[in-house]
Amino acid sequence: MFNRKLIFAACASALFTSQAYGQAAVWQVVAGEDGRVVASNLPSATNRSITDIFLGDAGAGQVGFRVSSPAASAGYWASKNGIFNRYTQTAVTGTLGPGRSGAESNHVFLDVYSEWGAVATDGQRVFAARASDPNATANASYGLWRWDGSRNTEAARTLSDGVYGPGLGAGWVFPNSSTFANARMMVGGNVLITSTTTSPTGASSGLIVRHVPGTGNIPCLRNGATEPALSPGLTAGDSFQSGWSFGNLAITPQGRVYGDFSATGSRDGIWEICNGAPRAIAVDDETGARGPGMGSAYFTDVYPPFPGVNGAVMFFSYFRTSPSSSGFGLFLHNGSSNQPLAYNDTAGLFGPNWAGSTWGTFDVESSGSGSLSTGGQYASFTASVNTPDSTARGLWRVRVGQRPELVALIGLTGQYAPEPGRTWASFGASAILSNGDIVLEARSDPGNTYALWLLENGNPTPRRILEPGQTVPLATTQGTVQATIASFDLNNGGAQYSRGSDGWIGADGTIMVVATLTNYGEAILTSRPSDRIFSYGFN
């Protein structure tokens, strides 16, 4: 993201194959804010305010957004079989309402909160709202709901210690606030919920629970808890410390959950949770199966997990090979132990593999943000490297069991440049897919030209797939027109679809971009320029 404007991606109508622009990329327009833009099942001829635009982490046409105006269309909408369907509305019962039963069957949504709409690979979605009897709003409660494709079902409710509560027993409740929880939708109607909980004595603690349809909410861990089912299990009587967020968590398409946590005793690492008791897979101050897999080396600061295929997890970490020698690198948990993928080793096997250079700085953050993206057996990241004469910055791809491979290098012509006579100037958003293809937002010189590129695995020639000035066919109420893309932008850093996070790209290679079209304002575009995906483990 070069200008701080959120961008995402979508799918559906009006096909376009570029000739002068966007080499061999097919783009579709699915919706727009201008009332002249035709969108399936959305009323036309009235301008719309559209926010919370996301593409599901699976891709697969799972586009969703929130309409805040006009009032007659207000609510969350989701694409299902290529048609947008509204699934929330205030002041109504039925399929768009809370779906409560019995004495609460007349309850309606009073508010549906923004910045929600996360979707699972099976199309189910989660959102937060406040609901009550319309004639007794003083008794309204906050909660989480899931949409299963046809109706809404409640998953969690504040101030309840029953089936919608934290699952810790009598007197344990979620706090009464519109922001009481964050949640991410999982397969099979499961919902991963992070929140705080209040004990019968009024004490507050952080909590992660898994909502299971037909069962209720099952606690996965609680900070301060020492019982084995909720604690780290590194030493007797240890407990998790507070301070996590969804930046620390990752969910696989199969519903496995991993998280980066700290524990008492100044311990740090990655655990699998919500599948029985927490299970550590990489922790500091240990060699062996939970260490780096480098002899006597041990981790000292483990970064958040990025799932790969078949139970694999990739992550960056600091490590020590001796009390006086430290390093930083990319590691893989292969299901039973850890091994390095990229670091400054003596033999150079895990190094940059370019011009005798060594790694300088990897562009990653302990919060889980940064340039790392994973897909199947592949990872990509940007980093600086040091040569005997200078420093350089580039983009690398690494496949499990192989050496890191330089893909693009800033400032140099030749093999790692975008096109003959041009150089990479800067990198923005990026994503690697399970076939090793990389989608890259970048600027190139001369001219500091902005574009979206596809760097195909095994093809040395990058492809421009979207850029300002390109035209797309736009279905309007007056007929199809050619609309010019004035601008678009993506969130900087590596895409996190492999962590179960919705955004601008999905695991099947679908890309969603929110672009400004000349004379038509913001519109949602989608494309799938990389169509060779399903090589490794995406179901």
VOFI-464913 format. One record per residue (C-alpha): residue number from 1; residue in three letters; x, y, z. Coordinates in steps of 0.2 Angstrom, whole numbers, plus 5000, padded with zeros to 4 digits. Layout:
NUM; ala; X; Y; Z $
...
//
This chain:
1; met; 5000; 5000; 5000 $
2; phe; 5008; 5016; 4994 $
3; asn; 4994; 5028; 4999 $
4; arg; 4984; 5023; 5014 $
5; lys; 4968; 5017; 5006 $
6; leu; 4961; 5000; 5009 $
7; ile; 4960; 4988; 4995 $
8; phe; 4953; 4972; 4992 $
9; ala; 4947; 4959; 4979 $
10; ala; 4931; 4951; 4972 $
11; cys; 4923; 4941; 4958 $
12; ala; 4908; 4941; 4946 $
13; ser; 4902; 4950; 4930 $
14; ala; 4910; 4959; 4915 $
15; leu; 4925; 4950; 4908 $
16; phe; 4940; 4959; 4901 $
17; thr; 4956; 4953; 4893 $
18; ser; 4969; 4967; 4892 $
19; gln; 4979; 4971; 4876 $
20; ala; 4990; 4986; 4880 $
21; tyr; 4988; 4984; 4899 $
22; gly; 4988; 4970; 4912 $
23; gln; 4995; 4957; 4901 $
24; ala; 4983; 4942; 4898 $
25; ala; 4973; 4946; 4914 $
26; val; 4954; 4944; 4915 $
27; trp; 4946; 4956; 4927 $
28; gln; 4928; 4957; 4932 $
29; val; 4918; 4971; 4940 $
30; val; 4906; 4964; 4954 $
31; ala; 4899; 4980; 4963 $
32; gly; 4901; 4998; 4964 $
33; glu; 4896; 5013; 4974 $
34; asp; 4888; 5022; 4959 $
35; gly; 4870; 5018; 4957 $
36; arg; 4873; 5016; 4939 $
37; val; 4884; 5001; 4942 $
38; val; 4874; 4985; 4940 $
39; ala; 4877; 4972; 4954 $
40; ser; 4868; 4956; 4956 $
41; asn; 4853; 4958; 4968 $
42; leu; 4858; 4975; 4974 $
43; pro; 4845; 4989; 4970 $
44; ser; 4852; 5000; 4956 $
45; ala; 4849; 5018; 4951 $
46; thr; 4853; 5023; 4969 $
47; asn; 4871; 5027; 4975 $
48; arg; 4878; 5016; 4989 $
49; ser; 4890; 5017; 5003 $
50; ile; 4900; 5001; 5004 $
51; thr; 4913; 4997; 5017 $
52; asp; 4920; 4981; 5026 $
53; ile; 4925; 4974; 5009 $
54; phe; 4933; 4957; 5010 $
55; leu; 4937; 4942; 5000 $
56; gly; 4937; 4926; 5010 $
57; asp; 4954; 4917; 5013 $
58; ala; 4949; 4903; 5002 $
59; gly; 4945; 4915; 4987 $
60; ala; 4931; 4905; 4978 $
61; gly; 4920; 4920; 4974 $
62; gln; 4918; 4923; 4993 $
63; val; 4916; 4942; 4992 $
64; gly; 4907; 4951; 5006 $
65; phe; 4904; 4969; 5011 $
66; arg; 4893; 4980; 5022 $
67; val; 4880; 4993; 5014 $
68; ser; 4877; 5008; 5026 $
69; ser; 4866; 5017; 5014 $
70; pro; 4853; 5018; 5007 $
71; ala; 4844; 5013; 5022 $
72; ala; 4833; 5001; 5012 $
73; ser; 4849; 4990; 5008 $
74; ala; 4858; 4993; 5024 $
75; gly; 4867; 4977; 5031 $
76; tyr; 4880; 4964; 5027 $
77; trp; 4879; 4956; 5010 $
78; ala; 4888; 4941; 5004 $
79; ser; 4891; 4933; 4987 $
80; lys; 4883; 4916; 4985 $
81; asn; 4883; 4907; 4969 $
82; gly; 4888; 4923; 4960 $
83; ile; 4873; 4933; 4968 $
84; phe; 4874; 4945; 4982 $
85; asn; 4862; 4941; 4997 $
86; arg; 4859; 4952; 5012 $
87; tyr; 4860; 4942; 5028 $
88; thr; 4858; 4956; 5042 $
89; gln; 4845; 4969; 5044 $
90; thr; 4839; 4979; 5060 $
91; ala; 4822; 4979; 5067 $
92; val; 4816; 4963; 5058 $
93; thr; 4814; 4945; 5063 $
94; gly; 4815; 4930; 5051 $
95; thr; 4831; 4925; 5041 $
96; leu; 4839; 4943; 5042 $
97; gly; 4836; 4944; 5061 $
98; pro; 4844; 4936; 5077 $
99; gly; 4836; 4919; 5075 $
100; arg; 4832; 4918; 5093 $
101; ser; 4818; 4906; 5098 $
102; gly; 4805; 4903; 5112 $
103; ala; 4801; 4918; 5123 $
104; glu; 4815; 4927; 5113 $
105; ser; 4808; 4924; 5095 $
106; asn; 4802; 4942; 5093 $
107; his; 4819; 4949; 5096 $
108; val; 4827; 4960; 5083 $
109; phe; 4844; 4967; 5079 $
110; leu; 4845; 4985; 5086 $
111; asp; 4863; 4987; 5080 $
112; val; 4875; 4977; 5068 $
113; tyr; 4892; 4982; 5071 $
114; ser; 4905; 4987; 5057 $
115; glu; 4922; 4979; 5053 $
116; trp; 4915; 4961; 5053 $
117; gly; 4909; 4949; 5040 $
118; ala; 4924; 4936; 5041 $
119; val; 4920; 4920; 5031 $
120; ala; 4925; 4902; 5032 $
121; thr; 4930; 4891; 5018 $
122; asp; 4913; 4884; 5017 $
123; gly; 4905; 4901; 5016 $
124; gln; 4898; 4904; 5033 $
125; arg; 4901; 4921; 5041 $
126; val; 4902; 4929; 5058 $
127; phe; 4897; 4946; 5064 $
128; ala; 4893; 4956; 5081 $
129; ala; 4877; 4964; 5085 $
130; arg; 4865; 4970; 5099 $
131; ala; 4848; 4962; 5100 $
132; ser; 4832; 4962; 5111 $
133; asp; 4814; 4963; 5112 $
134; pro; 4810; 4979; 5102 $
135; asn; 4798; 4984; 5116 $
136; ala; 4811; 4981; 5130 $
137; thr; 4827; 4988; 5123 $
138; ala; 4834; 4991; 5141 $
139; asn; 4837; 4972; 5142 $
140; ala; 4847; 4971; 5125 $
141; ser; 4862; 4960; 5125 $
142; tyr; 4878; 4960; 5114 $
143; gly; 4883; 4945; 5105 $
144; leu; 4891; 4936; 5091 $
145; trp; 4881; 4927; 5077 $
146; arg; 4885; 4916; 5062 $
147; trp; 4877; 4916; 5046 $
148; asp; 4876; 4898; 5038 $
149; gly; 4871; 4903; 5021 $
150; ser; 4852; 4904; 5025 $
151; arg; 4849; 4910; 5042 $
152; asn; 4858; 4918; 5058 $
153; thr; 4862; 4908; 5073 $
154; glu; 4869; 4915; 5090 $
155; ala; 4886; 4909; 5095 $
156; ala; 4890; 4920; 5110 $
157; arg; 4881; 4932; 5122 $
158; thr; 4887; 4945; 5135 $
159; leu; 4882; 4942; 5153 $
160; ser; 4877; 4924; 5150 $
161; asp; 4885; 4909; 5159 $
162; gly; 4875; 4897; 5149 $
163; val; 4877; 4889; 5132 $
164; tyr; 4881; 4907; 5125 $
165; gly; 4894; 4910; 5139 $
166; pro; 4913; 4907; 5140 $
167; gly; 4910; 4889; 5144 $
168; leu; 4919; 4890; 5161 $
169; gly; 4904; 4887; 5172 $
170; ala; 4892; 4896; 5183 $
171; gly; 4896; 4915; 5186 $
172; trp; 4909; 4916; 5172 $
173; val; 4903; 4928; 5158 $
174; phe; 4908; 4939; 5144 $
175; pro; 4909; 4958; 5148 $
176; asn; 4894; 4968; 5143 $
177; ser; 4901; 4978; 5129 $
178; ser; 4899; 4980; 5110 $
179; thr; 4918; 4976; 5108 $
180; phe; 4918; 4961; 5120 $
181; ala; 4926; 4949; 5108 $
182; asn; 4934; 4947; 5091 $
183; ala; 4930; 4932; 5081 $
184; arg; 4935; 4922; 5065 $
185; met; 4924; 4910; 5056 $
186; met; 4930; 4892; 5054 $
187; val; 4923; 4877; 5044 $
188; gly; 4908; 4868; 5050 $
189; gly; 4900; 4883; 5059 $
190; asn; 4914; 4883; 5072 $
191; val; 4919; 4901; 5077 $
192; leu; 4936; 4905; 5086 $
193; ile; 4933; 4919; 5099 $
194; thr; 4945; 4930; 5108 $
195; ser; 4939; 4939; 5123 $
196; thr; 4940; 4943; 5141 $
197; thr; 4930; 4934; 5154 $
198; thr; 4924; 4939; 5171 $
199; ser; 4924; 4927; 5185 $
200; pro; 4911; 4925; 5199 $
201; thr; 4922; 4935; 5210 $
202; gly; 4924; 4949; 5197 $
203; ala; 4941; 4945; 5191 $
204; ser; 4945; 4948; 5173 $
205; ser; 4956; 4937; 5162 $
206; gly; 4960; 4934; 5143 $
207; leu; 4951; 4919; 5135 $
208; ile; 4951; 4910; 5119 $
209; val; 4936; 4899; 5115 $
210; arg; 4930; 4888; 5101 $
211; his; 4911; 4889; 5097 $
212; val; 4905; 4872; 5091 $
213; pro; 4887; 4871; 5084 $
214; gly; 4876; 4860; 5095 $
215; thr; 4889; 4860; 5109 $
216; gly; 4892; 4878; 5114 $
217; asn; 4908; 4887; 5118 $
218; ile; 4923; 4877; 5123 $
219; pro; 4938; 4886; 5131 $
220; cys; 4955; 4883; 5123 $
221; leu; 4966; 4893; 5135 $
222; arg; 4964; 4907; 5148 $
223; asn; 4978; 4918; 5154 $
224; gly; 4982; 4914; 5172 $
225; ala; 4974; 4897; 5172 $
226; thr; 4985; 4883; 5178 $
227; glu; 4974; 4868; 5174 $
228; pro; 4981; 4857; 5161 $
229; ala; 4967; 4860; 5148 $
230; leu; 4970; 4878; 5148 $
231; ser; 4988; 4881; 5152 $
232; pro; 5005; 4880; 5142 $
233; gly; 5011; 4863; 5149 $
234; leu; 5029; 4867; 5149 $
235; thr; 5032; 4866; 5168 $
236; ala; 5020; 4861; 5182 $
237; gly; 5009; 4875; 5187 $
238; asp; 5013; 4887; 5173 $
239; ser; 5001; 4898; 5164 $
240; phe; 4998; 4909; 5149 $
241; gln; 5001; 4928; 5150 $
242; ser; 4989; 4941; 5142 $
243; gly; 4992; 4951; 5127 $
244; trp; 4987; 4941; 5112 $
245; ser; 4977; 4946; 5097 $
246; phe; 4972; 4939; 5080 $
247; gly; 4989; 4944; 5074 $
248; asn; 4996; 4930; 5085 $
249; leu; 4984; 4917; 5079 $
250; ala; 4982; 4907; 5063 $
251; ile; 4968; 4895; 5057 $
252; thr; 4970; 4882; 5044 $
253; pro; 4956; 4877; 5031 $
254; gln; 4954; 4861; 5041 $
255; gly; 4951; 4871; 5057 $
256; arg; 4967; 4868; 5066 $
257; val; 4972; 4883; 5077 $
258; tyr; 4990; 4889; 5081 $
259; gly; 4995; 4904; 5091 $
260; asp; 5011; 4913; 5097 $
261; phe; 5010; 4916; 5116 $
262; ser; 5020; 4920; 5131 $
263; ala; 5020; 4910; 5147 $
264; thr; 5026; 4912; 5165 $
265; gly; 5044; 4910; 5168 $
266; ser; 5048; 4922; 5153 $
267; arg; 5044; 4908; 5140 $
268; asp; 5038; 4911; 5123 $
269; gly; 5033; 4900; 5108 $
270; ile; 5020; 4893; 5097 $
271; trp; 5006; 4881; 5103 $
272; glu; 4992; 4872; 5094 $
273; ile; 4976; 4875; 5103 $
274; cys; 4958; 4871; 5103 $
275; asn; 4962; 4853; 5099 $
276; gly; 4963; 4846; 5116 $
277; ala; 4975; 4854; 5129 $
278; pro; 4987; 4867; 5122 $
279; arg; 5002; 4858; 5113 $
280; ala; 5019; 4867; 5111 $
281; ile; 5027; 4865; 5095 $
282; ala; 5041; 4878; 5095 $
283; val; 5047; 4886; 5112 $
284; asp; 5062; 4896; 5118 $
285; asp; 5076; 4889; 5128 $
286; glu; 5075; 4872; 5122 $
287; thr; 5084; 4860; 5110 $
288; gly; 5076; 4844; 5103 $
289; ala; 5059; 4843; 5094 $
290; arg; 5053; 4860; 5100 $
291; gly; 5070; 4869; 5096 $
292; pro; 5077; 4875; 5080 $
293; gly; 5083; 4858; 5074 $
294; met; 5101; 4865; 5073 $
295; gly; 5110; 4855; 5086 $
296; ser; 5113; 4864; 5102 $
297; ala; 5104; 4880; 5096 $
298; tyr; 5088; 4886; 5104 $
299; phe; 5075; 4899; 5101 $
300; thr; 5075; 4916; 5110 $
301; asp; 5060; 4925; 5103 $
302; val; 5047; 4916; 5092 $
303; tyr; 5036; 4926; 5080 $
304; pro; 5018; 4921; 5075 $
305; pro; 5014; 4906; 5065 $
306; phe; 5010; 4905; 5046 $
307; pro; 5002; 4888; 5041 $
308; gly; 5008; 4878; 5026 $
309; val; 5002; 4861; 5020 $
310; asn; 4998; 4845; 5030 $
311; gly; 5001; 4852; 5047 $
312; ala; 5016; 4862; 5043 $
313; val; 5019; 4879; 5051 $
314; met; 5032; 4892; 5046 $
315; phe; 5038; 4906; 5057 $
316; phe; 5052; 4918; 5060 $
317; ser; 5062; 4917; 5076 $
318; tyr; 5078; 4924; 5085 $
319; phe; 5089; 4910; 5090 $
320; arg; 5106; 4907; 5099 $
321; thr; 5119; 4894; 5094 $
322; ser; 5129; 4899; 5110 $
323; pro; 5127; 4911; 5124 $
324; ser; 5137; 4924; 5114 $
325; ser; 5131; 4920; 5096 $
326; ser; 5113; 4924; 5090 $
327; gly; 5104; 4925; 5074 $
328; phe; 5087; 4927; 5065 $
329; gly; 5079; 4916; 5052 $
330; leu; 5064; 4907; 5045 $
331; phe; 5059; 4890; 5051 $
332; leu; 5047; 4876; 5048 $
333; his; 5037; 4865; 5060 $
334; asn; 5035; 4849; 5049 $
335; gly; 5022; 4841; 5061 $
336; ser; 5034; 4833; 5073 $
337; ser; 5050; 4844; 5074 $
338; asn; 5057; 4861; 5067 $
339; gln; 5070; 4864; 5054 $
340; pro; 5077; 4880; 5046 $
341; leu; 5072; 4887; 5029 $
342; ala; 5082; 4903; 5029 $
343; tyr; 5096; 4910; 5040 $
344; asn; 5115; 4914; 5039 $
345; asp; 5122; 4897; 5040 $
346; thr; 5141; 4893; 5037 $
347; ala; 5138; 4883; 5021 $
348; gly; 5127; 4896; 5013 $
349; leu; 5113; 4883; 5010 $
350; phe; 5100; 4893; 5019 $
351; gly; 5107; 4910; 5014 $
352; pro; 5101; 4922; 5000 $
353; asn; 5110; 4912; 4986 $
354; trp; 5114; 4927; 4976 $
355; ala; 5131; 4935; 4973 $
356; gly; 5139; 4928; 4988 $
357; ser; 5128; 4939; 5000 $
358; thr; 5122; 4936; 5017 $
359; trp; 5105; 4940; 5025 $
360; gly; 5104; 4958; 5032 $
361; thr; 5087; 4962; 5039 $
362; phe; 5071; 4952; 5036 $
363; asp; 5055; 4963; 5033 $
364; val; 5044; 4955; 5047 $
365; glu; 5037; 4961; 5063 $
366; ser; 5034; 4952; 5080 $
367; ser; 5015; 4957; 5078 $
368; gly; 5013; 4945; 5064 $
369; ser; 5013; 4959; 5051 $
370; gly; 5027; 4961; 5038 $
371; ser; 5032; 4953; 5021 $
372; leu; 5030; 4935; 5025 $
373; ser; 5017; 4925; 5015 $
374; thr; 5015; 4906; 5014 $
375; gly; 5005; 4895; 5003 $
376; gly; 5007; 4876; 5003 $
377; gln; 5026; 4871; 5003 $
378; tyr; 5031; 4889; 4999 $
379; ala; 5035; 4905; 5008 $
380; ser; 5040; 4922; 5001 $
381; phe; 5047; 4937; 5010 $
382; thr; 5057; 4953; 5007 $
383; ala; 5074; 4956; 5015 $
384; ser; 5090; 4966; 5013 $
385; val; 5106; 4957; 5010 $
386; asn; 5125; 4962; 5012 $
387; thr; 5138; 4959; 4998 $
388; pro; 5156; 4962; 5000 $
389; asp; 5154; 4979; 4992 $
390; ser; 5136; 4985; 4996 $
391; thr; 5119; 4981; 5002 $
392; ala; 5103; 4977; 4992 $
393; arg; 5085; 4973; 4994 $
394; gly; 5074; 4960; 4986 $
395; leu; 5060; 4947; 4986 $
396; trp; 5064; 4929; 4989 $
397; arg; 5054; 4913; 4987 $
398; val; 5058; 4897; 4997 $
399; arg; 5051; 4880; 4995 $
400; val; 5052; 4867; 5009 $
401; gly; 5068; 4856; 5006 $
402; gln; 5075; 4868; 4994 $
403; arg; 5087; 4884; 4995 $
404; pro; 5080; 4901; 4995 $
405; glu; 5078; 4909; 4978 $
406; leu; 5079; 4927; 4973 $
407; val; 5064; 4933; 4963 $
408; ala; 5066; 4952; 4962 $
409; leu; 5079; 4964; 4966 $
410; ile; 5077; 4983; 4969 $
411; gly; 5087; 4995; 4958 $
412; leu; 5096; 4983; 4946 $
413; thr; 5093; 4979; 4928 $
414; gly; 5095; 4961; 4921 $
415; gln; 5089; 4944; 4927 $
416; tyr; 5079; 4951; 4943 $
417; ala; 5071; 4966; 4935 $
418; pro; 5053; 4968; 4930 $
419; glu; 5056; 4971; 4911 $
420; pro; 5070; 4976; 4900 $
421; gly; 5076; 4993; 4903 $
422; arg; 5067; 4995; 4919 $
423; thr; 5071; 4992; 4938 $
424; trp; 5060; 4988; 4953 $
425; ala; 5059; 5004; 4964 $
426; ser; 5049; 4998; 4979 $
427; phe; 5038; 4984; 4984 $
428; gly; 5021; 4985; 4993 $
429; ala; 5009; 4970; 4995 $
430; ser; 5013; 4953; 4991 $
431; ala; 5006; 4935; 4991 $
432; ile; 5013; 4918; 4987 $
433; leu; 5001; 4904; 4981 $
434; ser; 5003; 4885; 4984 $
435; asn; 5011; 4883; 4966 $
436; gly; 5024; 4896; 4970 $
437; asp; 5017; 4910; 4960 $
438; ile; 5019; 4927; 4968 $
439; val; 5007; 4942; 4966 $
440; leu; 5017; 4958; 4969 $
441; glu; 5011; 4976; 4971 $
442; ala; 5026; 4987; 4966 $
443; arg; 5033; 5003; 4958 $
444; ser; 5046; 5002; 4944 $
445; asp; 5058; 5015; 4936 $
446; pro; 5059; 5025; 4925 $
447; gly; 5044; 5035; 4930 $
448; asn; 5040; 5027; 4947 $
449; thr; 5026; 5017; 4938 $
450; tyr; 5013; 5008; 4949 $
451; ala; 5006; 4991; 4945 $
452; leu; 5001; 4974; 4951 $
453; trp; 5012; 4960; 4944 $
454; leu; 5012; 4941; 4943 $
455; leu; 5029; 4932; 4945 $
456; glu; 5026; 4915; 4940 $
457; asn; 5036; 4900; 4947 $
458; gly; 5047; 4894; 4933 $
459; asn; 5044; 4909; 4922 $
460; pro; 5058; 4922; 4922 $
461; thr; 5047; 4936; 4914 $
462; pro; 5035; 4945; 4926 $
463; arg; 5018; 4950; 4920 $
464; arg; 5009; 4966; 4923 $
465; ile; 4991; 4961; 4928 $
466; leu; 4984; 4978; 4933 $
467; glu; 4988; 4996; 4932 $
468; pro; 4981; 5014; 4932 $
469; gly; 4975; 5018; 4914 $
470; gln; 4969; 5001; 4910 $
471; thr; 4950; 4999; 4905 $
472; val; 4937; 4987; 4911 $
473; pro; 4920; 4983; 4904 $
474; leu; 4907; 4990; 4917 $
475; ala; 4889; 4984; 4916 $
476; thr; 4878; 5000; 4920 $
477; thr; 4860; 5003; 4919 $
478; gln; 4863; 5012; 4902 $
479; gly; 4873; 4997; 4895 $
480; thr; 4891; 4991; 4896 $
481; val; 4904; 5004; 4895 $
482; gln; 4923; 5004; 4895 $
483; ala; 4928; 5012; 4912 $
484; thr; 4946; 5018; 4915 $
485; ile; 4955; 5013; 4931 $
486; ala; 4961; 5029; 4939 $
487; ser; 4969; 5021; 4955 $
488; phe; 4969; 5007; 4966 $
489; asp; 4980; 5001; 4981 $
490; leu; 4983; 4986; 4992 $
491; asn; 4988; 4984; 5011 $
492; asn; 5007; 4983; 5012 $
493; gly; 5015; 4967; 5017 $
494; gly; 5013; 4949; 5015 $
495; ala; 4995; 4942; 5012 $
496; gln; 4989; 4931; 5026 $
497; tyr; 4976; 4921; 5018 $
498; ser; 4985; 4905; 5024 $
499; arg; 4982; 4911; 5042 $
500; gly; 4963; 4911; 5039 $
501; ser; 4963; 4930; 5037 $
502; asp; 4951; 4938; 5024 $
503; gly; 4958; 4952; 5013 $
504; trp; 4963; 4955; 4995 $
505; ile; 4968; 4937; 4989 $
506; gly; 4962; 4919; 4992 $
507; ala; 4971; 4902; 4992 $
508; asp; 4964; 4898; 4975 $
509; gly; 4973; 4913; 4967 $
510; thr; 4957; 4925; 4966 $
511; ile; 4962; 4943; 4968 $
512; met; 4950; 4957; 4974 $
513; val; 4954; 4975; 4971 $
514; val; 4944; 4990; 4976 $
515; ala; 4948; 5003; 4962 $
516; thr; 4942; 5021; 4958 $
517; leu; 4935; 5021; 4941 $
518; thr; 4934; 5037; 4931 $
519; asn; 4917; 5045; 4932 $
520; tyr; 4910; 5030; 4942 $
521; gly; 4919; 5031; 4959 $
522; glu; 4924; 5015; 4969 $
523; ala; 4921; 4998; 4962 $
524; ile; 4926; 4980; 4967 $
525; leu; 4936; 4971; 4954 $
526; thr; 4942; 4953; 4953 $
527; ser; 4953; 4942; 4943 $
528; arg; 4962; 4925; 4944 $
529; pro; 4978; 4927; 4934 $
530; ser; 4987; 4912; 4942 $
531; asp; 4976; 4897; 4937 $
532; arg; 4988; 4883; 4941 $
533; ile; 4985; 4882; 4960 $
534; phe; 4980; 4865; 4967 $
535; ser; 4997; 4857; 4967 $
536; tyr; 4999; 4856; 4986 $
537; gly; 4985; 4853; 4999 $
538; phe; 4972; 4866; 4996 $
539; asn; 4955; 4858; 4997 $
//
